[in-house]
Amino acid sequence: MKTILISGGGGYLGTELTKSLLQKYNVTIYDKFYFPWIIKNKKKIKNYKRLKIINKDIEDVNISDFSNVDYVCDLNGIPNDPASELNPKKTWDINYNARCNFAKKAKKAKVSRYIFNSTCSVFGHNKKTVFEKSVKKPISTYAKANLMAEKKIYRLKDKRFKINILRNSTLFGFSNSMRLDLVINIYVYKIMNNRKIVVDGDGKQWRPFISVRDICEIYLYILKRKKFPSFICNLVSFNSTIKIMANKIVNIFKVNKNVILYNKSNYDKRNYKVGSKIFKKYF
């Protein structure tokens, strides 16, 4: 049975990916577990005996951490735009320097496939629908560091070290390590708790979306196919303006639209619709 190392495996996406991959693989989680759900509930997870824990910071990685590891799913890093701006230097240290070093160590350890979790935020602001080779216009430190890491890590690819760069759209959906900084998740949470939805700006900015469940299925699909080549791929299920999304959620919960407020003093400059030619090619 193959072994997958998931760095950041205790986080929002990592927790659900861990549970999904344990169906078919041995899984090693490399994480500092700031989100401790897996540590506290390990025995509740199906096939938990296949699960190994490495409780370490990404900056302390050694080649020995990849012993007997066949594939790596790299979900490492500071995970969003606001958090990245709290300490930009630290964001570059982790999301660029440490992630690049992590990939280099994995290659030296003879890992055969490296799946790098990136973001569609690298497109920043584009009026037209963007595809994999479209012009990148990253706005935040988070997006800039991820784009630089993409480029440097992708250059490590060769016949024995396949690299798949997956640019996630804005995620949504349930996880045992829940994130409430994501658009759909926080809007649903607030309506369930009888609160107002606050939209940054006028809500006309476009965003791509994809569910955590879909991402897990995509990872499984790649890992099952040994002959898959290296590629960079945008992952998107649908595009929507923030305003339309807020109204859809309000309609689903059958509450009055006056719960939606617009904070026009805090305008979100990001605006992009995403497509994927590579997804259609390989999936």
Secondary structure, DSSP 8 states (H G I E B T S, - for coil): --EEEEETTTSHHHHHHHHHHTTTSEEEEEE--SS-HHHHHGGGSTTGGGEEEEE--GGG--GGGGTT--EEEE--S--SHHHHHHSHHHHIIIIIIIHHHHHHHHHHTT-SEEEEEEEGGGG-B-SS-B-TTS-----SHHHHHHHHHHHHHHTT-BTTBEEEEEEE-EEES--SS---SSHHHHHHHHHHTT--EEEETTS--EEEEEEHHHHHHHHHHHHT-TT---EEEEE-SEEEEHHHHHHHHHHHHT--GGGEEEETTS----B--B--HHHHHH-
